[in-house]
Amino acid sequence: MRLQHVIFAVAALVLGIVRPLYAEETMNGPIYLVTYFDVAPNAAQQSAAIARDFVEASRKEDGNAGFDVFEEVERPSRFAILEIWRDKKATDAHNAGPAARAFRDKLQPLMIGGFGARPHGGLSIAAPKGQVPPDAIYVVTHVDVFPVHKDAAIELVKAQAEAARKDDGNLRYDVVQWDGHPNHFTLVEVWRDRKAFDASVTAPHNKEFRDKLTPLEGALYDERLYRAVH
């Protein structure tokens, strides 16, 4: 799987984003769609194969600038899809198209629950750092703060992204903001390997970020580790 098709920064370059705005201001532009779904544990491999076909078909669609699927490291029956679309029109066309319909139809008998799809706008997007190794670790984190703390959280997640990008082994750290829920954010990280990720957890800037963020949170810090579905 070629990660460059999923990295949010590719969309920023291809689609000509000069500066990311808050999500409530960007939904006329590129859409960053994060979708979570769970399947029965004994259906993980079958589901991954279905997802691979969906990825290949979706990347060929008009308006797509990034599409990939990940499975959770500790629980491979839990998946995340990361998509980038030129605009809402392209997103809607994809969701109504034959590839998406076939994916849903094939996956539905295997699923536990439904699809948790969250459209986002870009908040802090960086350029890619080159080829990603096969054993790279992907981290997708949902951050939820009380609405009154939205502005403070924006500054915290942006500062954390800027600092983490300088850590040894970091290959990606992007922040997107949930449309219609501007106090919700998704952090997307890519690390060279598990060792690099583990080292980042105790980095001073990460500890400071978590210390300052925790009092603002409206829900638990939902951090999940993934590997790419190849």
Sequence and secondary structure as in RCSB ss.txt:
>XXXX:A:sequence
MRLQHVIFAVAALVLGIVRPLYAEETMNGPIYLVTYFDVAPNAAQQSAAIARDFVEASRKEDGNAGFDVFEEVER
PSRFAILEIWRDKKATDAHNAGPAARAFRDKLQPLMIGGFGARPHGGLSIAAPKGQVPPDAIYVVTHVDVFPVHK
DAAIELVKAQAEAARKDDGNLRYDVVQWDGHPNHFTLVEVWRDRKAFDASVTAPHNKEFRDKLTPLEGALYDERL
YRAVH
>XXXX:A:secstr
  GGGT HHHHHHHTT SS   HHHHTTS EEEEEEEEB GGGHHHHHHHHHHHHHHHHTSTTEEEEEEEEESS 
TTEEEEEEEESSHHHHHHHHHSHHHHHHHHHHGGGBSS  EEEEEEEEE     S   TT EEEEEEEEB GGGH
HHHHHHHHHHHHHHTTSTTEEEEEEEEETT TTEEEEEEEESSHHHHHHHHT HHHHHHHHHHGGGBSS  EEEE
EEE  
